[in-house]
């Protein structure tokens, strides 16, 4: 190969490569990494001509406002970690149904390998916050080796002003 042809062949290597960047950084929201049942999220409630889903889910003394990723107990915000809150949202999307451990792990820790014990720790924190099993409260049950189910009565509604 001639010297000029060789230098021409390597000339493209000295140029900076163009990299395709996404115009907006990815932001994780409650809608991200939704379950395969995403179209069945929260019980439907007619709130206007476009029939939007409920803006809050109530159970026991608690209210979840999914759009704000906020849990309230008698109108006071509840301190709860984002992973535990994401587990609660997933369980409330399909109340009464078994949500497998694999589904919850994939939803709460997408594209990350974590030990199943992490799920157990966060479910435990969620149960502790909800006082599950105390004072007659029963919200979440464990089906050993399979997953979890939200068993309390759930009411969907429009957020109060």
BELRAJO-V624435 format. One record per backbone hydrogen bond with DSSP energy under -0.5 kcal/mol. NH is the residue of the N-H (numbers start at 0). CO is the residue of the C=O. E is the energy in kcal/mol with one decimal. If there is no record, write none. Layout:
NH/CO/E
NH/CO/E
This chain:
5/1/-2.3
6/2/-2.5
7/3/-1.9
8/4/-2.0
9/5/-1.7
10/6/-0.9
11/7/-0.6
12/9/-0.8
13/9/-0.7
13/10/-1.0
14/10/-0.5
14/11/-0.6
20/18/-0.6
28/26/-0.6
31/28/-1.0
33/30/-0.7
37/34/-1.5
39/36/-2.3
40/37/-1.5
46/44/-0.6
50/47/-1.6
53/42/-0.8
54/156/-1.5
55/156/-1.9
56/63/-2.5
57/154/-3.5
58/61/-2.3
61/58/-2.7
62/71/-2.4
63/56/-3.2
64/62/-0.5
64/69/-3.1
65/63/-0.7
67/64/-1.3
68/64/-0.8
68/65/-0.9
69/64/-1.6
71/62/-3.2
72/75/-3.0
73/60/-1.9
75/72/-1.5
77/70/-2.7
79/77/-0.7
84/80/-2.4
85/81/-2.2
86/82/-2.0
87/83/-2.2
88/84/-2.5
89/85/-2.3
90/86/-2.4
91/87/-2.6
92/88/-1.5
93/89/-0.7
93/90/-0.7
94/91/-0.7
95/149/-2.7
96/93/-1.8
98/96/-0.5
98/147/-3.4
99/97/-0.6
100/145/-2.3
103/99/-2.3
104/100/-2.8
105/101/-2.4
106/102/-2.0
107/103/-2.9
108/104/-2.3
109/106/-0.5
111/108/-1.5
113/111/-0.6
117/114/-2.0
118/114/-0.6
119/115/-1.7
120/116/-2.3
121/117/-2.1
122/118/-2.6
123/119/-2.2
124/120/-2.0
125/121/-2.2
126/122/-2.8
127/123/-2.4
128/124/-2.3
129/125/-2.4
130/126/-0.7
130/127/-0.6
131/126/-2.6
132/136/-2.8
133/130/-1.8
136/133/-2.3
140/148/-2.7
142/146/-3.0
143/141/-0.8
145/142/-2.8
146/142/-1.9
147/98/-2.4
148/140/-2.1
150/138/-3.1
150/148/-0.7
151/138/-0.8
154/57/-2.7
156/55/-2.3
